[in-house]
Amino acid sequence: MQQTGLPPALCQTLSRLGVVADEVPTYLEPTLRALLPDPRTLRDMEHAAGRILQAVRNRERIAIFADYDVDGGASAALLIDWLRQLDRKATLYVPDRIDEGYGPNEAAMEALARDHDLIVCVDCGTLSHGPIAAARGADVVVLDHHLGGETLPEAFAVVNPNRQDEDGALAHLCAAGVVFLTLVEAGRQIRETGAQGPDLMSMLDLVALATVADVAPLKGVNRALVRQGLKVMAQRARPGLVALCDVGRLDTAPKSYHLGFVLGPRVNAGGRIGKADLGARLLATTDPHEAKSIAERLDGLNTERREIEEAVRAQALEQAEERGFDAPLVWAAGEDWHPGVVGIVASRLKERTNRPSIVIGFDGNAGKGSGRSVSGIDLGAAIQKLAAEGHLEKGGGHKMAAGLSLSRGQLEPAMMRLSEILAKQGADQLGASDLRLDGPLMPGAATPELVEQLEEAGPFGAGAAAPRFVFPDMQIGFAKRVGSSHLKISFGDGLGARIDAISFGAYDGPLGPALEQHGGARFHLAGRLEINEWGGKRSVQLRLEDAARAGR
């Protein structure tokens, strides 16, 4: 604070993020010019970009095989947009989550190879030895970020910062980040011929969406990609994202929070419970009418997804609670649990228990599951080890998330073995998750100007949590239940300054009842600050996360 002259609250946040005083100016203004790595540091990069350019120049038939989540959809849309600017088209193929599962399959790859010269697999393919071998007659380029195995499939090129033979310097990139770097390299090769390639800066909105929605750590170049991508998104030039913002009722320029919790879930809804290619088609379209139609459909599917998720969540939580929350692994499995929501429910279990969590849905003898991990526990590597040992039919992922397929007979032995593997990583030693605070704040200091300054330390997300402050010894005024489980309160320090607060899901635990029935007691209140815009007025609101009775 003394060296920079910035407000104490902002300095506390920067310090927590590991920023030293001399680095503050460059940290607050991250630029791609300073942070973008040379794409050629990744293995196979020049070959991959060159092969894609060859297909463009020779007017070859190109297919894009994409994963069904936001990262896959955004990666596919990046390539489609780039090819469109070069007056080329590509066939989009997104596998059905239920019928085909994650990643390339032999039947689809054989069919695509019959009608195409080049297949580009995005956000998948690194472990797809059989399906890629089945693509006879076509070259396959893999642009992925999932953990690689000891051997790679026999593709023309595999660009993946998480290959076993990479140094891990760019392991934090999502697939869309890898695709973007590939297009940067393609642009360099185009310029060597004296020509000019497509405008890559205009595509950063897609990279930002994928980076946040895929929970990639917001460090290094990812910060610059998201920061610049949000600026591009604010220009409302991409019909699909404009329509998505409209159905999400966003009346301000999106922030990283909106990418993860408003836009991302809607893009994902198609792959979870609807038609798998809806998200990619929405992000790639140039037709506002088509964009509006798809966005409305995805919004409806997202509502349906929430209802399905809630039913599975209640059953999974009850089952996991019976097993106990103190084991290295928290897991649940059930009949006819929709494969499209098991990942979200696993995330809910992880948040509730601060343990790696797996949720599996069975259809007959076949089970499909998804897992989410906590910081410091590499679930993807554990799942991959489990698959290598023969405990699963298929499995893979990255540190924080993984997917798996197994038979009913494999379930109990697999979960027991996975618990052993995770215990060796220390998963059974984890305590309750800490609520880490950047410092204390008084209501009078929580101004819209301070919130805007704090935003400059962003974007916030995985690996760079948003600043969280405690308001000590507060007096609660207004307190009211909102909807089924939310709480709205007003609080102050007794000296005149007051702040409104909202706590989502407060009645799912003891927080809501304790604050609503405060009986005049004073509380320490902790959460994140945000600006609430209503009726043309801007005010500070606290997104309340926890509370403790003062004086204890």
KAURMO-V959675 format. One record per pair of residues at least 6 apart in sequence whose ideal C-beta (glycine too) atoms are under 6 Angstrom apart, sorted by the first residue. I is the first residue (numbers start at 1). J is the second residue. D is the distance in whole Angstrom. If there is no record, write none. Layout:
i & j & d
I & J & D
I & J & D
This chain:
i & j & d
1 & 8 & 5
1 & 11 & 4
3 & 21 & 4
4 & 21 & 6
4 & 24 & 5
10 & 453 & 5
10 & 454 & 6
12 & 438 & 4
12 & 439 & 4
13 & 438 & 5
13 & 457 & 5
13 & 467 & 4
14 & 457 & 6
16 & 438 & 6
19 & 27 & 5
28 & 456 & 5
30 & 223 & 5
30 & 224 & 4
30 & 227 & 6
31 & 224 & 6
32 & 224 & 5
35 & 221 & 4
35 & 224 & 5
36 & 221 & 6
39 & 45 & 5
39 & 181 & 4
39 & 184 & 5
39 & 185 & 4
40 & 46 & 6
42 & 159 & 6
44 & 157 & 4
44 & 158 & 6
44 & 159 & 5
45 & 159 & 5
45 & 185 & 5
47 & 157 & 4
48 & 141 & 5
48 & 157 & 4
48 & 159 & 5
48 & 182 & 6
49 & 182 & 5
49 & 185 & 4
49 & 186 & 4
49 & 189 & 6
51 & 141 & 6
51 & 156 & 6
53 & 186 & 6
53 & 189 & 6
55 & 62 & 5
55 & 118 & 4
56 & 86 & 5
56 & 88 & 5
60 & 117 & 4
60 & 118 & 6
61 & 116 & 4
61 & 117 & 5
62 & 90 & 4
62 & 118 & 5
63 & 91 & 4
63 & 112 & 5
63 & 116 & 4
63 & 119 & 5
64 & 76 & 5
64 & 79 & 5
64 & 90 & 5
64 & 92 & 5
64 & 120 & 5
65 & 93 & 5
65 & 104 & 6
65 & 119 & 6
65 & 121 & 5
66 & 72 & 4
66 & 76 & 4
66 & 94 & 5
66 & 122 & 5
66 & 280 & 6
67 & 123 & 4
67 & 124 & 5
68 & 94 & 5
68 & 97 & 6
68 & 271 & 3
68 & 276 & 4
69 & 268 & 6
69 & 271 & 6
70 & 210 & 6
70 & 213 & 4
70 & 264 & 5
70 & 267 & 5
70 & 268 & 6
71 & 123 & 5
71 & 174 & 5
71 & 175 & 5
71 & 176 & 6
71 & 210 & 4
71 & 214 & 4
72 & 123 & 4
73 & 267 & 6
73 & 279 & 4
73 & 280 & 4
73 & 283 & 6
74 & 176 & 5
74 & 206 & 4
74 & 209 & 6
74 & 210 & 4
74 & 283 & 6
75 & 122 & 4
75 & 123 & 5
75 & 175 & 5
75 & 176 & 5
75 & 179 & 5
76 & 92 & 6
76 & 122 & 6
76 & 280 & 4
77 & 206 & 5
77 & 280 & 6
77 & 283 & 4
77 & 284 & 4
78 & 179 & 5
78 & 203 & 6
78 & 206 & 5
80 & 90 & 6
80 & 284 & 4
81 & 203 & 6
82 & 183 & 5
82 & 198 & 5
83 & 90 & 5
85 & 198 & 4
92 & 280 & 6
94 & 276 & 4
94 & 277 & 4
94 & 280 & 6
96 & 276 & 5
97 & 271 & 6
97 & 339 & 6
97 & 340 & 6
98 & 339 & 6
102 & 403 & 5
103 & 124 & 4
103 & 128 & 5
104 & 121 & 6
104 & 125 & 6
104 & 128 & 4
104 & 131 & 4
105 & 131 & 5
106 & 130 & 6
106 & 131 & 5
106 & 134 & 4
109 & 131 & 5
109 & 134 & 5
109 & 135 & 4
110 & 134 & 5
112 & 119 & 5
113 & 135 & 4
113 & 136 & 6
113 & 137 & 5
113 & 138 & 4
116 & 138 & 5
117 & 138 & 6
118 & 139 & 5
119 & 135 & 6
119 & 138 & 5
119 & 140 & 5
120 & 141 & 5
121 & 142 & 5
122 & 143 & 5
122 & 175 & 6
122 & 179 & 6
123 & 175 & 4
125 & 142 & 4
125 & 144 & 5
126 & 144 & 5
126 & 146 & 5
126 & 148 & 5
126 & 160 & 5
127 & 149 & 6
127 & 396 & 5
128 & 153 & 6
129 & 153 & 4
132 & 140 & 5
132 & 153 & 4
132 & 155 & 5
139 & 156 & 4
140 & 155 & 4
140 & 156 & 6
141 & 156 & 5
141 & 157 & 5
142 & 155 & 5
142 & 158 & 4
143 & 159 & 5
143 & 178 & 5
143 & 179 & 5
143 & 182 & 6
144 & 160 & 5
144 & 175 & 6
145 & 162 & 6
145 & 173 & 6
145 & 174 & 6
145 & 175 & 5
145 & 178 & 6
146 & 396 & 6
146 & 398 & 6
147 & 162 & 5
147 & 380 & 5
147 & 398 & 5
148 & 160 & 6
148 & 162 & 6
148 & 163 & 4
148 & 164 & 5
152 & 158 & 5
159 & 178 & 6
161 & 170 & 4
161 & 171 & 5
161 & 173 & 5
162 & 171 & 5
172 & 216 & 6
172 & 217 & 4
172 & 222 & 6
174 & 210 & 5
174 & 211 & 5
174 & 214 & 4
174 & 216 & 4
176 & 207 & 5
176 & 210 & 3
180 & 207 & 5
183 & 200 & 6
187 & 197 & 4
190 & 197 & 4
204 & 228 & 5
204 & 229 & 4
204 & 232 & 5
205 & 229 & 5
205 & 232 & 4
205 & 233 & 4
205 & 238 & 6
205 & 241 & 6
207 & 225 & 5
207 & 229 & 5
208 & 226 & 4
208 & 229 & 2
208 & 230 & 6
209 & 259 & 5
211 & 222 & 5
211 & 225 & 6
211 & 226 & 5
212 & 256 & 5
212 & 259 & 4
212 & 260 & 5
212 & 461 & 5
213 & 259 & 6
213 & 260 & 6
213 & 264 & 3
215 & 462 & 4
216 & 222 & 6
217 & 462 & 5
217 & 463 & 3
218 & 459 & 6
218 & 461 & 5
218 & 463 & 5
218 & 464 & 4
219 & 463 & 5
226 & 459 & 4
227 & 459 & 6
233 & 241 & 6
233 & 254 & 5
234 & 253 & 4
236 & 242 & 5
239 & 285 & 6
239 & 288 & 5
239 & 291 & 4
240 & 282 & 4
240 & 283 & 5
240 & 285 & 6
240 & 291 & 5
243 & 291 & 4
243 & 292 & 5
243 & 295 & 4
244 & 263 & 5
244 & 266 & 6
244 & 295 & 5
247 & 295 & 5
247 & 296 & 6
247 & 299 & 4
248 & 262 & 4
256 & 459 & 4
256 & 460 & 6
256 & 461 & 5
265 & 302 & 6
266 & 298 & 5
266 & 299 & 6
266 & 302 & 5
267 & 279 & 4
269 & 298 & 5
269 & 301 & 4
269 & 302 & 4
269 & 305 & 5
270 & 278 & 3
270 & 279 & 5
270 & 298 & 6
272 & 305 & 5
272 & 340 & 3
273 & 301 & 6
273 & 305 & 5
273 & 340 & 5
274 & 301 & 4
278 & 294 & 6
278 & 298 & 6
282 & 294 & 4
285 & 291 & 5
308 & 338 & 5
308 & 341 & 5
309 & 341 & 4
309 & 344 & 5
312 & 337 & 5
312 & 341 & 5
312 & 345 & 5
313 & 345 & 5
313 & 348 & 5
315 & 334 & 6
316 & 332 & 4
316 & 345 & 5
316 & 359 & 5
319 & 332 & 4
320 & 330 & 5
320 & 332 & 5
320 & 349 & 6
325 & 353 & 4
328 & 419 & 5
328 & 422 & 4
328 & 423 & 4
328 & 427 & 4
328 & 428 & 4
329 & 356 & 6
329 & 418 & 6
329 & 419 & 4
329 & 422 & 5
330 & 349 & 5
330 & 353 & 5
330 & 355 & 5
330 & 357 & 5
331 & 358 & 4
331 & 415 & 5
332 & 359 & 5
333 & 360 & 4
335 & 362 & 6
337 & 361 & 3
339 & 361 & 5
339 & 368 & 5
342 & 359 & 4
342 & 361 & 5
342 & 369 & 6
342 & 370 & 5
343 & 370 & 4
345 & 359 & 5
346 & 357 & 5
346 & 359 & 4
346 & 370 & 5
346 & 371 & 5
346 & 372 & 5
347 & 372 & 5
349 & 357 & 4
350 & 357 & 4
350 & 372 & 4
354 & 374 & 6
354 & 430 & 5
354 & 433 & 4
356 & 373 & 5
356 & 377 & 5
356 & 379 & 5
356 & 422 & 6
356 & 427 & 6
357 & 372 & 6
358 & 369 & 6
358 & 371 & 4
360 & 367 & 5
360 & 369 & 3
361 & 368 & 6
365 & 407 & 5
365 & 408 & 5
367 & 406 & 5
368 & 405 & 5
369 & 404 & 5
370 & 403 & 5
371 & 379 & 5
371 & 402 & 5
372 & 401 & 6
373 & 379 & 4
373 & 400 & 5
377 & 425 & 5
377 & 427 & 5
378 & 399 & 5
379 & 402 & 5
380 & 397 & 4
380 & 398 & 4
380 & 399 & 5
380 & 402 & 5
382 & 421 & 5
382 & 422 & 6
383 & 395 & 4
383 & 397 & 6
383 & 402 & 4
383 & 404 & 6
384 & 396 & 6
385 & 421 & 6
386 & 392 & 5
386 & 395 & 6
386 & 418 & 6
387 & 395 & 4
391 & 414 & 4
391 & 417 & 5
392 & 404 & 5
392 & 406 & 5
392 & 414 & 6
393 & 405 & 5
393 & 406 & 6
394 & 405 & 4
395 & 404 & 4
397 & 403 & 6
406 & 414 & 6
435 & 546 & 5
437 & 468 & 6
437 & 470 & 5
438 & 467 & 5
438 & 468 & 6
438 & 469 & 6
440 & 470 & 5
440 & 472 & 5
441 & 469 & 4
442 & 493 & 6
443 & 492 & 6
443 & 493 & 5
443 & 497 & 4
443 & 499 & 5
444 & 497 & 4
446 & 499 & 6
446 & 529 & 6
446 & 540 & 5
448 & 531 & 5
448 & 538 & 5
448 & 540 & 6
451 & 529 & 5
451 & 531 & 5
451 & 540 & 6
454 & 467 & 5
460 & 466 & 4
466 & 528 & 5
468 & 528 & 5
470 & 524 & 6
470 & 526 & 4
471 & 525 & 5
472 & 524 & 5
473 & 522 & 5
473 & 550 & 5
474 & 491 & 4
474 & 523 & 6
474 & 525 & 5
475 & 492 & 6
475 & 494 & 5
475 & 522 & 6
476 & 489 & 6
476 & 491 & 5
476 & 518 & 5
477 & 490 & 5
478 & 490 & 4
479 & 489 & 5
479 & 515 & 6
479 & 516 & 5
480 & 488 & 5
482 & 488 & 5
485 & 505 & 5
485 & 507 & 4
485 & 508 & 5
486 & 504 & 5
487 & 503 & 4
487 & 506 & 4
487 & 512 & 5
488 & 502 & 5
489 & 501 & 5
489 & 515 & 6
490 & 498 & 6
490 & 500 & 5
492 & 498 & 4
499 & 540 & 6
499 & 542 & 6
500 & 541 & 5
501 & 542 & 4
501 & 544 & 4
503 & 544 & 4
506 & 512 & 3
521 & 549 & 6
522 & 550 & 4
523 & 547 & 5
523 & 549 & 6
523 & 550 & 6
524 & 548 & 5
524 & 550 & 6
525 & 547 & 5
526 & 545 & 6
526 & 546 & 5
527 & 542 & 5
527 & 543 & 5
527 & 544 & 4
527 & 545 & 4
528 & 543 & 5
529 & 540 & 6
530 & 541 & 5
530 & 543 & 6
531 & 538 & 6
532 & 539 & 5
532 & 541 & 4
